[in-house]
Amino acid sequence: MSKKRINVAIIGSTGFTGLDLVFLLSKHSKVKILYLCATKNLGKKISFFDKRIKKKLPLISGVNNINWHRVDLAFLSLPNGQAQKIISKNFNKFKKVKFIDLSADFRLSNLHTYKKNYGLAHSSPMLMKESIYSISEITRKDVKNYRIISNPGCYPTSIQLPLIPLIQKGLIKTNDITIDSKSGYSGAGKSFLKKFTHKNFFKSTFAYAINNHRHIAEIDQELKKHTNKKIKFTFNPHLLPTFRGILSSIYVEIRKGSSISKIHKALKIYYKKNKFVKILKINSAIGSGDVLNTNNCIISICKTRLHNKLVIFSAIDNLVKGASGQAIQNMNLIYDFPEHLGLK
């Protein structure tokens, strides 16, 4: 374990994800928070926004206040399009600084697809090769070789963790996978009521982004990258009247020669040395409530009425394993800290 304590800046510290980052990092024994940045509420204490944060921390300031010579790592929890500008401005000037971006700015290697999805032309195409998309369990060995870490989306994290090992092992068919995911509304950010105007918001379940959700391109890209196969799937998200948590239901067809026990065993073996991915007994009932405020992903493989079809349930906390927790897990990997440090 590295003895070094690192200095961090958290840019976008007052959003849902930013506050979870501050809360978790404020208790991390290897981290000193030097800067908490936002565009509003400058000069306020971070505890004004989140009463869980007890530690005395710097007052909220603007990004221009950062002395980058003092910073080892910057977390960026910003609307899409903003992180790339900050990173491109400082990447070559301050070569010891690493960046963990929790937006989509460095997730999609095809910049035409990025523009199509997010309505923005990427301002830093040359930096794409300096970045890595990192689900910690999948890219553990490679993440420390990069200065820009692209933290995955929450839905894609819950989906890729069960699917990548099974596709790599050839245990499930890849021509017709159905993914149904349900999330708490915090995934939409602080302005969720502006984004979603459906009736009875806090008393209903809402299907949205039918057939064109932004995360489809991300899931497509990463499944193909890690399996060398073109995976055909449908994906649709739903919003629940709960604050946090994701439950993904993934319907798959078993390949000839495979079985539910082989699939279960393959996932157990793949994740046996991973602290945060937990493979439950076959046919276990699970829910997002089992993982709230943790960095865990729990996975349950269940039989259906059809002998050749299974449903794989995957649950995470969208603000932790789906965002801030995984960002800290990636940080721990970069600096050779114990992977679970700050995430117990």
N, C-alpha and C positions, 0 to 999 in steps of 0.2 A: 504494500500500500504506500502510495506517495505521501511524503510528509508535508508537502507543499499545501499552503492555503491559497485559494485563488480569489482574485477580486473580480466581482461581476457587476454589470449594469443590467437592469431590467427595463426595457423600453416598451412602453405600453403596459404600465404596471397597475392600472386601475380597472381594466376589463375583467371579465369573469376568469379567464385563463391567467391573466397577469397577476391577479390577487392570489390565485392558487399557487402560482410560482413563488410569489413573495412569501406566503405563509410557509411553504415547504422549505424554501432556501433559508429562511430566517432561523431554522432549526438545524441546518446542515453544518456539521462540525468542520468542514473543509472549505466553507464559503464565507467570504465577507462581502456584503452588499454595499457597494460604494455609491451607486446611483439608482434612483427610482424615477423614471421619466414618464411624462404624459404631456398632452397639449393643453389640458385644462387643469384647474384646481392647483396651480403651482403654489408651492409654499405650504400646502396642507400636509398633515400627517397621514400616512397610509392606513393607520388604524381607524381613521374616520370612515373609510370604505369597508373595512373588514375587521370586526371586533376580535376575531381569532388571533390577530397578529399582536403579540404582546411585546415583542422585542423593540428596543429603541433603534430606529432606522433613520436614514437620511430623509429629509423632507422631499416632497415631489418637486422635480425641476424639469426644465426643458432639455431636449437632446443636446442643444448647443452648449450646455453647461458641462458636458462630459470632457474630462481630460483623458483622452484615449491612451496616453502613455502609462496611465495607472491601471488600465483595465486588461484583464486576461481573457475574459469571455463576456459577450453580450447576448442576452436573450431578447428576441424581438417578437412581441405579441401584438401585432399591428394589423390593420385592414390590408387586404391584398394590394400590392403595388407600392407600399411604403417601405418595406424592409429592404427591397432591392436598391432603392435610392440611398439609404443610409449605409448599407454594406458597400456599394460601389464607390461611395465617397471616401470610405476609410480603409478599404481592404488592402490597397497597395501602400498606403501611408504608414499603417501600423501593423507590421507583419507578424507580430506575436499574438495579435488579437484573433480569437476564434468567435464565430457567430452561430447561434442556434436560432433558426427562423421557424416560428410556429404558424406562419401564414403559408399560402400556396405558392409563393414567389419562386421557389427553387424545386418544386415537386415535379413539374412536367418538363421533360427534356426537349419535347417538341414545342417550340415557342409559338408556332401557328396554333397549336391546340390550346396553349395557355391563353392566347389572345381571344380565341373563340369562346373559351370557358369563362374568362374573367373580364372580357371587354377592354383589356389593356395590352398595349405593346410593351414587351419586356425591355426595360432600359439597360439591362446588364447581361446581354447574351454571352459575352466572353467569360463571365464568372460561372456559367453553368458547369463547365468542366472542373471547376474548383469545389463543387458541392457534391454531397452525397445524400440521397434519400435514405433515411435510417429508421427502420423498425429495429429496435435494439437487439432483439433475439435473432434477427435474420442477418444483420450486417455487423455484428459484434466485432469481428476481426478487422474490419476495414475502416470503421468510423474515425479512428484516431489519425488516419492519414489525410484528413481533410480539414480545412479551416471553416467551411460553410456546411453546416448540418441542416438539412431540410427535414423538419419534424413532420411525420405523416398526419393525414387527416384522421379524425376519430372513427368514422365508419370504416375506412380502409384498414385501419389497424385491427378492428374486430373481425374483419373478413379475411384478411391475408394470413393471420396467425393460424387459423385452422386449415385454410385451403392450400397454402404453399407446400407444406410437407406431403399432403395427400396427393397432389398433382405430380410433385416430383417423384413420388414412389409409384405412380401409375395405378393408384387404387380406386380412383373414381373417374367416371366419364366426364369429358370436358366440353361437350357440345351443347349442353342444355342445363346450366346451373341457375337456380332461382334464389335470389337473395332478397330477403325482406327484413329491413332494419327499422328499429324504433328508438327514438332518442328523446331525452329531456330537452326543453327549449333553450337551455344555456348554450347549446351548440350553435345557436344563431347569433350569439353575442348580445351585448347590452341593448341593441336596438331591435330586439326580436319582435316587439309589438308593431314596429313599422314594416318589418319584412313580412309578417304574417298577420293578415287582417281578417282571418276567418272568424265566424261567429263562435261565441262561447269558448274563447281560447283556453281558459283554465279549467274547462269541464268537458273537453272533447279530444278525440284523436284525429289527426289531420294528415292525409296523404298529400305529398307535395313533390314538385320537380319530377313529374311523371316522365320517365324515359330520357331525361336529359340532365340529371343531377351532375354537378361539377366533379364529384368524386369518381364518376364512372371512368373517366380518362385516366385517373390516378391508379385505380384498381386494375384496369386493362394493362397499363404500362408495366406495373410491378409484377403482376402474375406472369406476363409474357417474359419479362427479364429473368425471373427466377426459375421458370419452368421450360423456357424455349418452346412454348406452345401458344397458339392462339386460342384463348379460352372464350367460349360463347356463354354469356350469362345475361340475365336480366336483374336489375337492381332497382328497388324502390324504397325510399325512406318515408317514415311517418314521424310526426311530432306528437309527443305525449304531454299531458298537462302535469308534468313533473319537472323539477329543476335540472337534475343531472342523471346520467346513466344511459347506456345503450344496450339493447338486446338485439342481436342479429340472428335470424333464422335462415339457414342455408340448406336448400333442398338439393340433394345430389343423388345420382344413380351409380350404383356399385358396378365396377368393371368385372368381367368374367374372371373367376379365380380369386376375387377379393371377397371380403365378408366384413360384417360389423366388428367382429373381434380383431381381425387383421388391421382394420382402420384405427380402432381404439389403441391397439398395441403400437402401431406406427407413430401415433401422436405422443403416446407416453414415452417412447424411446427418444423421439426428436427433442422433446422438452424436458427430459429427465434432469438436466443440470441447470434448468432455468427456474429462478425463484418465483417469478411473477405469473407464469403461465401454468395453470392447473387443469389437468385432464381428469374429469370426474368419472365415476363408475357409469357404465352404459345405462341409458334410460333414466339418468338423474334429472329431476326437475330443477331448473335454475331461473333466476331473475336478476335484473340489474341491481336489485336491493342487496344482493350477495357481495357486490364489489364496490359499493359507494364509498368514496373517500379513500380508496386504495389504488395501488398501481397494478392490481391483478387483472388478468384475463382468465375467466373460467370457461371451460369448453365441455359440453355434454353431447354425446352422440346417441341418437335415439332412433328406434325402429319406427316405421310407419305401417299403414295397412298394406302397402305394396312391398313384396318381399325384396325387390331390387332397388328400393328407394329408402334413403335415410334423411333425417333432418339433423343438422349440426347446429346447436345453439352456442352462441358466443356472447359473453357479457363483459363489458368494461365500464368504467366511469369515464365519460367523454372528456371531462376536464382534467383527469389525472393520467391514466394510461393512454387516453386519447389526445392528450396535449401536454400539460405541465409535468406530469410524472415521467412520461417517456422522454421529455426534454432533459430532465434531471438524470434519468437513467443513461441517456446518451452522453451527458456531461461526465458522469462517473466513469464511463468507458473510456472517454478521451483522456482523462487525467489519471487513469489507473487507480481510482478510488473503488472500494467495494461497490458492486453494482446496486446494492440495495440501500446504500447510505443516504439518509434523508428521506427514505421512502417506506419505512417500516409502518 
